[in-house]
Amino acid sequence: MMQWMAWTWQTATFFGVIALMLVGMTIWEIARPGGAPRHGVLGLDTTRGDRLFISLLGSAYIHLAWLALAGGAPLWGATIIAVIYALAVFRWV
């Protein structure tokens, strides 16, 4: 069905994980509405959705930097760094 897009299982997994995160954030907002803005270490007032966006954007840059600097090394290292980064964003930003 998706052959015309030349998707691999890794690409499908990537977008599936993003979709699951959006569903999880929606459920979290329904269960505990509000998510009042927090003032983090960067001096920004951010909501849960803002922190998700910042973590996704930062994760993309982490993976691009990994590709540029690590060459042919597997992306698992970048993924681990990105997960740690996302946890830090949700905790401190």
N, C-alpha and C positions, 0 to 999 in steps of 0.2 A: 504494500500500500504506500509506503514512504520511499520507494526506490528512486523516484524522480528527484528527491531532495538529497540523495546520497548520504543519508544519516547512518551513522554507526551506532552500536549499542551504547557507546560512551556518550555520544551527543544526546541520544534519547534519555539516558540516565541523568545527564546534566539538566536538561529542561524539566524532566520529571521531578527532580529534587527541588528546583525553583518553584514549581507548581505546588509541591507538598509544603514548602515553607510558606507560601501565600495562603494556602488552606489552613495551615497551623496558626498563622497570625490572625486569620479571620475567626477561627474558633476561640483563640485566646481573647480577642476583642469582645466576642459575644459573651464568653464566660466571665471576664473581668473588664467591663467597659471602662473607658476613660483613658487609661494610659497617659496620664498627665505628663506634660513635657518636663524633662530633667535638664539641669544645667550641668554639662559635663566638663571634662578637662580641656576641651578645645574652646570653651567659651561659647558653645552653641546650645540653644534650647532645642532638644530633640525628643520626638515621640518614638514609640516602638517602630512605626513604619519608617521613620527617618533613619533609625539605627539599622534596620534591615537593608535599606537602600545603600547606606554608607558601607555596610559590611559586604554587600554584593559587588559594589563598585570597587572597593579595595581588593576584594578577592580576584577580580578580573585583572587588576594591575599586578597583583602578586603572581598570578599565572603567566602573564605576559613577560614580566621580569625573569621568571624562572626559565621560560623558553629562550629568552635572549642570553641569559648568563650561564645556564646549566646545559645548554645544547640539547643533546639527545637523552638526557637523564629522564627517567619516568616522572610523570607529573604528581605522583603520590606525595612527594616531599612538599610541593607547592600546595597541594590540597590540605595537608596537615597544618602547614603554616597559615593557610586561609581560614581554617576552622578555629585555630587559636586566636587569630586576628578578630574573627566574628564574635567569639566569646568575650574578648576584651572590649570590643565596641559596645556590646550589649551591657557589659558591666560598668564601664567607666565613661563612655561618651554620652 
